[in-house]
Amino acid sequence: MLTLYPEEITRDLLRVYGIRIKQVLSGDVSPTECLILLRGLDASSELGAAVQQDSSFVGWTTERHLLAGIYDRLAELSWLTVAINSKRKPKPPKPLPRPGDKPVKPTNPFLVQLQKVREANNG
């Protein structure tokens, strides 16, 4: 995994756990412990976003998704209030963009080749 996502793992270990990659490589932190910590990262981590092939997931915690939902509902209520009390119908509000809304093409060369092989085998 370190060979696939070295930068993301390095940044997440330092940002989330305060561990430098050299501590893992020198043996201060065991590889098993490092893997356990990496498995504990959520989708908002840089590693999670890299695995999903979508950098827009970085920073999108559960709380951020909930706040975006609250924002969307408030915008809809405001729009509804204006729509009921005016002669012209205003344009409905657009929801806040969320990660994963747009299909993202893989940028990892290995995944691109894997996708081509799958398409060739299925087609």
Order of alpha helices (4+ residues) and beta strands (2+ residues): alpha-alpha-alpha-alpha-alpha-alpha
